[in-house]
Amino acid sequence: MGMDGGGKLPYSYGCGHDTKLVKSFSRVEPRKFGIGLVAGFLLVTCAYFSTAKFDAIHIAMINPAAKNAIGMGSRVNAADVSKQQLDLGVQGQDALSKEGSKAEVLEKDGDKISSSGPDSGQNASLVGTKKDETFVGDDAGGGGVVLPPVSSEESTNSTQESGVLEDEELQVQDAVANPRKNSSSSNGSSLSVVPSDPATLPTPVQQIPPASTEVKGPAGQQIPSIPEVKQADSETPAREWKPLCDLTSNRRIDWCKLDGDVRVLGANASVTLVASPGANSRTFREESWRIKPYPRKADPNAMRHVRVLTVQSVAGEAPACTDRHDVPALVFSDRGYTGNYFHAYTDVILPLFLTARQYAGEVRLLVTDFQMWWLGKFLPVLKSISNYELIDLDSDPRVHCFRHVQVGLTSHDDFSIDPRRAPNGYSMLDFTKFMRTTYGLPRDVAVPAAGKRPRLLVIARARTRRFVNTEEIVRGAEKVGFEVVVSEGQHEVAPFAELANTCDAMVGVHGAGLTNMVFLPTGGVVIQVVPLGGLEFVAGYFRRPSRDMGLRYLEYRITPEESTLIEQYPRDHPIFTDPDGVKSKGWDSLKEAYLDKQDVRLDMKRFRPTLKKAIAHLRAKANSSNN
């Protein structure tokens, strides 16, 4: 092929046939050439429209699937998508299973779990006020695992308490960065659960359109944007520092709450929070407090024998751990007035229930001022509160390390619970049910068996405020329709608890013996006999609590003639005429005059209407139960 001045020969296709090609074109008649050209154009046009129509049909056929794949929730290859989403959580399955098992334990506890309310013991741990829904059943769509949303607040709390959620978030982030690393289940069949937080839940890469491509779904539907996964956003933010101890919000007790690396050393009576690496002035401060963990802080006489504990936070060296514990700890004293049966309940037993019951046994009890006789007396209660052995803090040389410690027990009032402030909404009804369960008592409701007389327990006292005409009281109660039992009770709690539970009503002069109302079945009757001396205010120790326990409360105030003081003082003595003047001299004066020297001789004619009210209440309950 030749070149002339860089130009090219027209219709030159090589192979030495250029001349023949030109000649063949020259033989075609102009008229026939025009007809052929038109026919060729028509054929090309038909072929074009035929092809376009086929493409349109093809697009129409695949369009619904495309809409589903992009705009309708990824129905195309849904099984593959679900498998990829669920398999990414294999490494985190065990961690969430631990939380689930904890929820099961809590669920058994009367369906009351998390922590609402201020305090959880200022709410120091796992839960909230409702059942844990970490694991939920399949949805109605069939086969999908329904996952609860994980809020940033929940993430913070869970991380502080166990570190489980934080570890799982890191695993999910790693799965997003390396989608092939965890592409299959550990056993090939079981499903793993991953958090449903959109910031941590990975989406298969194939289903995500390029960021620069605008994807449109069906008319009227807006495709939600796909959140970008940022590792920095998923890290749990450090909480701002709060003082370790609270000395003002509770008039009964000072308390402290420590979360993190907490070390308890009984040898020097210290509870120490150690600063974590990277702590700054916003998240950590060095503090030191002196605490007596007993709920009578305004009473110097009660507090004088309670050991002082040092509660502190340090950024430097701290004693090395000898024993590490995976459960929270409560530190309290069993000294003060606990030798008195009423104070044993109102100052320790009830606050322990209020503070520790939410842990369903998974809590350690660290006792300062350890009194073996007292702890032995209430050992069944302590075993129901904690699954672990008590730690005698004063004589233990070890360094016990925890992630959460509360020093001082939650206390609302004398022998009382405020459900609005209690963890899980606990009430006195819950407390009495707990006590009956602890001692294996069978009767929950005071309904006398058919044909049986209601049973009345007369609480006898050995020294002061005794009934001096007990036999007359028994005869009078039997005439009204009661079966009567008289008992004072002994050191052991269990035998008297069993006796009280067999009864439907109890009567006693104001004193610690009435505390045994916690063992009466719900719906029973409590009759408090109030001695002379304007003691209505101390009668309140049992008045409101009995009602909160679901018991019918009746109060009987004696006259001077029913008091043995009438045998000791003339009728015009100030002890009769001016009880306020006696009380104004102080508690010791009141106690000596009206509590230590006074016994009671009931006027049965005057007392009989009170007994009739009690038995009428019980019979009405029996009739309503039978109907």
C-alpha positions in Angstrom: 0.0 0.0 0.0 1.5 3.3 -1.1 1.5 6.7 0.6 1.5 10.0 -1.3 2.2 13.1 0.7 0.8 11.4 3.8 -2.6 10.9 2.2 -4.6 7.7 2.0 -6.2 6.1 -1.1 -10.1 6.2 -0.9 -11.7 2.8 0.0 -8.3 1.3 0.6 -8.6 -1.9 2.6 -5.3 -3.6 1.6 -4.8 -7.2 0.3 -4.2 -5.9 -3.2 -8.0 -5.7 -4.2 -8.4 -1.9 -4.2 -8.9 -1.6 -8.0 -11.6 -4.4 -8.2 -13.5 -2.9 -5.3 -13.7 0.5 -7.0 -14.8 -1.1 -10.3 -17.6 -3.2 -8.6 -19.1 0.0 -7.2 -18.9 1.7 -10.5 -21.1 -1.1 -12.1 -24.1 -0.4 -9.8 -26.8 1.5 -11.4 -27.7 4.7 -9.5 -31.5 3.8 -9.4 -30.9 0.3 -7.9 -28.3 1.7 -5.5 -30.8 4.2 -4.1 -33.4 1.5 -3.6 -30.9 -0.7 -1.8 -29.9 2.1 0.4 -33.5 2.8 1.4 -34.1 -0.9 2.1 -31.0 -1.2 4.2 -32.0 1.9 6.2 -35.4 0.3 6.9 -33.8 -3.0 8.0 -31.5 -1.2 10.4 -34.3 0.9 11.9 -36.5 -2.2 12.5 -33.6 -4.0 14.1 -32.9 -1.0 16.4 -36.5 -0.7 17.7 -36.8 -4.5 18.2 -33.6 -4.5 20.3 -34.9 -1.5 22.4 -38.2 -3.2 23.1 -36.4 -6.3 24.3 -34.3 -4.3 26.7 -37.3 -2.5 28.0 -39.0 -5.8 28.8 -35.9 -7.1 30.4 -35.6 -4.0 32.7 -39.3 -4.2 33.6 -38.8 -7.9 34.7 -35.8 -7.2 37.0 -37.1 -3.9 38.4 -39.2 -5.3 41.3 -36.3 -7.3 42.6 -34.0 -4.2 42.2 -36.5 -2.2 44.2 -36.6 -4.9 46.9 -32.8 -5.1 47.0 -32.3 -1.4 47.5 -35.5 0.2 48.6 -37.5 -2.4 50.4 -35.1 -3.8 53.0 -32.8 -6.1 51.0 -35.2 -9.0 50.3 -32.8 -10.3 47.6 -30.5 -12.9 49.1 -32.1 -12.2 52.5 -30.8 -15.5 54.0 -27.2 -14.6 53.0 -27.6 -11.1 54.4 -29.0 -12.4 57.8 -26.2 -15.0 57.9 -23.5 -12.4 57.5 -25.1 -10.1 60.0 -25.5 -12.8 62.7 -22.3 -14.6 62.1 -20.3 -11.4 62.8 -21.3 -11.7 66.5 -19.8 -15.2 67.1 -17.1 -13.9 69.3 -19.5 -11.8 71.4 -22.1 -14.5 71.9 -20.5 -15.8 75.2 -20.4 -12.3 76.6 -24.1 -11.6 76.0 -25.0 -15.0 77.2 -23.5 -14.1 80.6 -25.8 -11.1 80.7 -28.7 -13.3 79.7 -28.0 -15.8 82.4 -27.9 -12.9 84.9 -31.2 -11.7 83.7 -32.7 -15.2 84.2 -31.5 -15.3 87.8 -33.1 -11.9 88.3 -36.3 -12.9 86.6 -36.8 -15.7 89.1 -36.9 -13.1 91.8 -40.5 -12.3 91.6 -40.3 -10.8 88.1 -38.7 -7.7 89.4 -35.4 -6.5 87.8 -33.1 -3.0 86.8 -32.8 -0.5 88.5 -34.7 2.2 88.6 -35.0 4.4 91.3 -32.4 6.4 92.9 -30.6 4.2 94.5 -30.0 1.0 93.9 -28.2 1.3 96.7 -28.0 4.1 94.6 -28.4 1.6 91.9 -25.0 0.2 91.9 -25.2 -2.6 89.4 -26.9 -4.6 86.7 -30.3 -3.8 86.3 -33.1 -1.6 85.7 -36.8 -1.7 86.9 -38.1 -4.2 84.4 -37.2 -7.6 83.1 -33.9 -7.7 81.2 -34.8 -8.2 77.5 -31.3 -9.0 76.2 -32.8 -12.1 74.5 -36.2 -11.7 72.9 -38.1 -14.4 70.9 -38.4 -14.5 67.1 -40.6 -11.8 65.5 -43.8 -12.5 63.7 -42.0 -12.4 60.4 -40.6 -15.8 61.2 -37.0 -16.6 61.9 -35.5 -13.2 62.6 -33.8 -12.5 65.9 -35.4 -9.4 67.5 -32.7 -7.2 69.1 -33.4 -4.5 71.6 -31.8 -1.0 71.0 -28.7 -0.3 73.0 -28.7 3.3 74.0 -25.5 5.2 74.8 -26.5 5.4 78.5 -27.0 1.7 78.7 -23.7 1.1 77.1 -22.0 3.3 79.6 -23.6 1.5 82.6 -22.9 -1.9 81.3 -19.3 -1.1 80.5 -18.7 0.3 84.0 -20.2 -2.8 85.7 -18.8 -5.7 83.7 -16.9 -4.6 80.6 -19.0 -7.1 78.5 -20.6 -4.6 76.1 -17.4 -2.7 75.6 -15.6 -5.9 74.5 -18.4 -6.8 72.2 -18.4 -3.4 70.5 -14.7 -3.8 69.8 -15.4 -7.2 68.2 -18.1 -5.8 66.0 -15.8 -3.0 64.9 -13.1 -5.5 64.0 -15.7 -7.5 62.0 -16.6 -4.4 60.0 -13.0 -3.7 59.3 -12.3 -7.4 58.3 -15.6 -8.8 57.0 -14.0 -12.1 56.0 -12.5 -12.8 59.4 -15.7 -13.9 61.1 -17.7 -15.0 58.1 -18.9 -18.3 59.6 -20.5 -19.5 62.8 -18.4 -21.5 65.2 -20.6 -24.6 64.8 -22.1 -23.9 61.4 -25.7 -23.8 62.6 -26.3 -21.8 65.8 -27.1 -18.1 65.5 -25.2 -15.4 67.3 -26.7 -12.2 68.5 -25.0 -8.8 67.9 -26.0 -5.4 69.1 -28.6 -3.6 67.1 -27.1 -0.2 67.5 -26.9 1.1 63.9 -23.4 2.5 64.7 -22.1 -1.0 65.4 -24.3 -3.4 63.3 -22.4 -4.2 60.1 -24.2 -4.3 56.7 -23.0 -6.6 53.9 -20.8 -4.5 51.5 -22.6 -5.9 48.4 -25.8 -4.3 49.5 -24.4 -0.8 50.0 -24.5 1.4 46.9 -21.5 3.7 46.2 -21.6 6.9 48.3 -21.6 9.1 45.2 -24.6 7.2 43.6 -28.1 8.6 44.3 -30.4 5.6 44.9 -34.1 6.1 44.4 -36.8 3.6 45.5 -40.4 3.4 44.6 -42.5 6.6 44.3 -43.1 8.2 47.7 -40.4 6.2 49.5 -37.2 7.7 50.8 -34.2 5.4 51.1 -32.7 5.9 54.6 -29.0 6.9 54.6 -26.6 4.2 55.8 -24.7 5.5 58.9 -21.0 5.6 58.7 -19.2 3.4 61.2 -16.8 5.4 63.3 -14.6 3.6 65.8 -14.2 6.8 67.9 -18.0 7.1 68.3 -18.4 3.6 69.7 -16.0 4.0 72.5 -17.7 4.5 75.9 -17.1 8.0 77.1 -15.5 8.4 80.5 -18.0 9.6 83.1 -17.5 12.9 84.9 -16.3 12.7 88.5 -18.8 12.6 91.3 -17.9 12.8 95.0 -17.4 9.3 96.5 -19.6 9.9 99.5 -22.9 11.5 100.3 -23.3 13.0 103.8 -26.4 15.1 103.2 -29.2 13.4 101.3 -30.1 10.8 104.0 -30.8 11.9 107.5 -30.1 8.4 108.9 -26.9 7.3 107.3 -23.8 8.4 105.3 -23.0 6.2 102.4 -20.3 6.0 99.6 -20.3 4.4 96.2 -17.1 3.4 94.4 -16.9 2.1 90.8 -13.7 1.0 89.1 -10.5 -0.5 90.7 -11.7 -0.7 94.4 -9.5 -2.2 97.1 -10.8 -3.0 100.5 -8.3 -3.6 103.3 -9.8 -4.3 106.7 -6.5 -4.2 108.6 -6.4 -0.4 108.2 -10.2 0.1 107.7 -9.8 1.5 104.3 -11.8 1.4 101.0 -9.7 2.8 98.2 -10.5 3.7 94.6 -7.4 3.6 92.4 -7.3 5.9 89.4 -7.4 4.2 86.0 -4.8 4.8 83.3 -5.5 8.0 81.4 -7.6 9.5 84.2 -7.8 13.3 84.1 -9.2 16.1 86.3 -12.6 15.7 84.7 -12.9 12.0 85.4 -10.9 11.6 88.6 -10.1 13.5 91.8 -8.3 12.5 95.0 -10.6 12.5 98.0 -10.7 11.1 101.6 -13.8 10.6 103.8 -14.4 9.1 107.2 -17.6 7.0 107.4 -19.4 5.0 110.1 -21.6 2.6 108.1 -24.6 2.4 110.5 -28.0 4.1 110.1 -28.1 6.2 113.3 -25.7 8.9 112.5 -27.6 11.5 114.5 -27.5 9.4 117.7 -24.1 9.6 119.4 -24.9 6.8 121.8 -25.6 4.4 118.9 -22.6 5.5 116.9 -19.9 5.5 119.6 -19.0 1.9 119.2 -19.2 1.8 115.3 -15.8 1.6 113.7 -14.7 4.5 111.4 -13.7 3.6 107.8 -11.6 5.7 105.5 -13.0 5.9 102.0 -10.6 7.5 99.6 -9.5 7.8 95.9 -5.8 7.8 95.1 -3.8 8.4 91.9 -0.6 6.8 93.2 0.3 3.5 94.8 -2.2 1.3 96.5 -2.1 -2.0 98.3 -1.8 -4.9 95.9 -4.8 -7.2 95.5 -4.7 -10.6 97.1 -8.3 -11.6 96.3 -10.3 -10.5 93.3 -14.1 -10.7 93.2 -16.5 -10.6 90.2 -19.5 -9.4 92.3 -20.3 -6.2 94.0 -19.6 -5.6 97.8 -21.6 -4.0 100.6 -19.8 -2.8 103.7 -21.8 -2.3 106.9 -21.6 -2.5 110.7 -23.7 -4.8 112.9 -23.0 -2.9 116.1 -25.1 0.1 117.4 -28.4 -0.9 118.8 -28.6 -4.3 117.1 -28.8 -6.1 120.4 -32.4 -5.0 120.5 -34.6 -7.2 118.3 -36.5 -4.2 116.7 -33.3 -2.4 116.0 -31.7 -5.5 114.5 -34.4 -5.4 111.8 -34.8 -1.6 111.3 -31.0 -0.9 111.4 -29.5 -3.9 109.5 -31.9 -6.6 108.3 -34.3 -4.4 106.5 -31.6 -2.1 105.0 -29.7 -5.2 103.9 -32.8 -6.4 102.0 -33.4 -2.9 100.5 -29.8 -2.6 99.4 -28.8 -6.2 98.4 -31.9 -8.1 97.3 -31.6 -6.6 93.8 -28.4 -8.6 93.3 -30.2 -12.0 93.7 -27.4 -13.3 96.0 -24.6 -12.2 93.7 -23.1 -9.8 96.3 -20.4 -10.0 99.0 -21.1 -8.8 102.5 -18.2 -7.2 104.3 -19.0 -6.7 108.0 -17.2 -4.4 110.4 -17.7 -4.6 114.2 -18.3 -8.3 113.5 -20.4 -9.9 116.3 -20.6 -13.7 115.9 -23.5 -14.2 118.2 -25.6 -11.6 116.3 -24.7 -12.9 112.8 -25.4 -16.4 113.9 -28.8 -15.4 115.1 -29.8 -14.0 111.7 -27.7 -16.4 109.6 -30.7 -17.7 107.5 -31.4 -14.1 106.5 -27.8 -13.4 105.6 -27.6 -16.6 103.5 -30.7 -15.5 101.6 -29.1 -12.2 100.9 -25.7 -13.4 99.7 -24.5 -16.6 98.1 -21.0 -16.1 99.6 -19.4 -16.4 103.1 -19.4 -13.3 105.2 -16.1 -11.4 105.5 -15.0 -10.2 108.9 -13.5 -7.0 107.8 -11.8 -6.1 111.0 -9.7 -9.2 111.3 -9.1 -10.0 107.6 -5.5 -9.2 106.5 -6.3 -9.7 102.8 -6.8 -6.9 100.2 -10.1 -7.6 98.5 -10.6 -6.1 95.1 -13.9 -5.3 93.5 -15.4 -3.3 90.6 -18.2 -1.9 92.7 -18.4 -1.2 96.5 -21.1 0.5 98.5 -20.2 1.5 102.0 -23.2 2.0 104.2 -26.7 0.4 103.6 -29.7 2.2 102.1 -32.2 3.2 104.8 -35.4 5.0 104.4 -37.0 5.2 107.9 -37.6 3.1 111.0 -38.9 -0.3 109.9 -40.1 1.1 106.6 -39.6 1.1 102.9 -40.6 3.8 100.5 -41.3 2.0 97.2 -40.8 5.2 95.2 -37.2 5.3 96.3 -36.5 1.6 96.5 -34.7 -0.5 93.8 -37.2 -2.4 91.7 -40.0 -0.7 93.6 -39.6 -3.0 96.7 -42.2 -2.6 99.4 -42.8 -3.9 102.9 -45.0 -6.6 101.3 -41.9 -7.8 99.4 -39.9 -7.8 102.6 -42.4 -9.9 104.6 -42.6 -12.3 101.7 -38.8 -12.5 101.7 -38.8 -13.2 105.4 -41.4 -15.9 105.2 -39.5 -17.6 102.3 -36.2 -17.3 104.3 -37.7 -19.3 107.2 -39.7 -21.6 105.1 -43.1 -20.5 106.4 -46.1 -21.9 104.6 -48.9 -19.3 105.2 -48.9 -16.2 103.0 -52.5 -15.2 103.6 -54.5 -15.1 106.8 -57.5 -17.2 106.0 -58.6 -19.6 108.8 -59.4 -23.1 107.6 -63.1 -24.0 107.3 -64.4 -24.8 110.8 -61.3 -23.5 112.5 -61.1 -20.6 114.9 -58.8 -17.7 114.0 -55.6 -17.9 116.1 -54.4 -15.1 118.3 -50.8 -14.8 119.6 -50.4 -13.0 122.9 -46.9 -11.7 123.2 -45.7 -12.1 126.7 -42.8 -10.0 128.1 -40.5 -11.2 130.8 -39.4 -7.9 132.5 -41.1 -4.6 131.6 -44.5 -3.7 130.0 -45.8 -7.2 130.9 -49.4 -8.3 130.8 -50.1 -9.0 134.5 -53.5 -10.6 133.9 -52.6 -12.9 131.0 -55.0 -15.6 132.0 -57.9 -13.2 132.0 -56.9 -12.0 128.5 -56.8 -15.5 127.2 -60.3 -16.3 128.6 -61.7 -13.1 127.1 -60.2 -13.7 123.7 -61.6 -17.3 123.6 -65.1 -16.0 124.5 -64.9 -13.7 121.5 -64.0 -16.7 119.2 -60.2 -16.9 119.1 -57.9 -19.8 119.7 -55.2 -18.3 121.9 -51.4 -18.9 122.1 -49.1 -17.2 124.6 -45.4 -16.9 124.0 -42.5 -14.6 124.6 -40.0 -16.0 122.1 -36.4 -17.0 122.7 -33.0 -16.2 121.3 -33.6 -18.3 118.2 -35.7 -16.6 115.5 -36.9 -19.6 113.6 -39.2 -21.2 116.3 -41.0 -18.0 117.0 -41.3 -17.2 113.3 -43.0 -20.6 112.8 -45.4 -20.0 115.7 -46.3 -16.5 114.5 -47.0 -17.7 111.0 -49.6 -20.2 112.3 -51.5 -17.3 113.8 -53.9 -14.8 112.2 -53.5 -12.1 114.8 -51.2 -10.9 117.5 -51.5 -8.6 120.5 -48.7 -7.1 122.6 -47.7 -4.0 124.6 -45.5 -1.6 122.7 -42.1 -3.2 122.4 -39.7 -5.2 120.2 -41.8 -8.3 120.3 -44.3 -6.7 117.9 -41.5 -6.9 115.3 -42.5 -10.5 114.7 -45.5 -9.2 112.7 -43.2 -9.7 109.7 -44.0 -13.4 110.0 -47.8 -13.0 110.1 -49.6 -14.0 106.9 -50.8 -11.0 104.8 -54.3 -9.9 105.9 -53.7 -10.7 109.5 -54.3 -8.3 112.5 -51.9 -6.5 114.8 -53.2 -5.0 118.1 -50.7 -2.7 119.7 -51.4 -1.8 123.4 -50.0 1.6 124.1 -48.9 2.2 127.7 -49.5 5.3 129.7 -47.3 8.4 129.1 -48.2 10.0 125.8 -46.3 7.3 123.9 -48.4 7.6 120.7 -45.3 8.9 118.9 -43.3 5.7 119.6 -46.4 3.6 118.7 -45.8 4.9 115.1 -42.9 2.5 114.9 -45.4 -0.3 114.3 -48.5 1.6 113.1 -47.5 2.5 109.6 -45.2 -0.5 109.0 -48.0 -3.0 109.8 -50.3 -1.3 107.3 -47.6 -1.4 104.7 -47.3 -5.1 105.3 -50.9 -5.6 104.4 -52.0 -6.1 108.0 -55.1 -4.7 109.8 -53.7 -2.4 112.5 -55.7 -1.8 115.7 -54.5 0.4 118.6 -55.6 0.3 122.2 -54.5 3.0 124.6 -54.8 2.1 128.3 -56.1 4.3 131.1 -54.2 5.1 134.3 -56.3 2.4 136.1 -54.9 -0.2 133.6 -51.3 0.8 134.4 -49.3 -0.5 137.4 -48.0 3.0 137.8 -51.2 3.6 139.7 -49.7 1.3 142.4 -46.5 3.3 142.6 -47.6 7.0 142.5 -50.5 9.0 143.8 -53.2 9.9 141.3 -52.2 13.6 141.3 -48.5 12.9 140.5 -46.9 14.6 137.5 -46.4 11.2 135.9 -50.2 11.1 135.4 -51.0 14.8 135.2 -48.0 16.1 133.2 -46.5 13.4 130.9 -45.2 16.2 128.6 -43.2 17.6 131.5 -41.7 14.2 132.1 -40.7 13.8 128.4 -39.3 17.3 128.3 -36.5 16.2 130.6 -35.2 13.9 127.9 -35.4 10.3 126.6 -33.9 8.8 129.8 -36.5 10.4 131.9 -39.3 9.1 129.7 -37.8 5.6 129.4 -37.4 5.3 133.2 -40.9 6.5 134.0 -43.1 4.9 131.3 -41.1 2.1 129.7 -39.0 0.5 132.5 -41.4 0.7 135.5 -44.8 0.2 133.9 -46.8 -3.0 133.4 -50.3 -3.4 132.0 -53.5 -4.9 133.5 -56.1 -4.9 130.7 -59.7 -4.0 131.5 -61.3 -6.9 129.5 -64.7 -5.2 129.4 -63.1 -2.2 127.8 -60.7 -4.2 125.6 -63.4 -6.6 124.3 -64.6 -4.4 121.4 -61.1 -4.3 120.0 -60.9 -8.1 120.0 -64.3 -8.2 118.3 -63.1 -5.8 115.5 -60.1 -8.1 115.0 -62.1 -11.3 114.6 -64.8 -9.6 112.5 -62.0 -8.6 110.0 -60.7 -12.2 109.8 -64.1 -13.7 109.4 -64.9 -11.3 106.6 -61.7 -12.2 104.8 -62.5 -15.9 105.2 -66.0 -15.4 103.7 -64.7 -13.4 100.8 -62.1 -16.1 100.1 -64.7 -18.8 100.2 -67.0 -16.9 97.8 
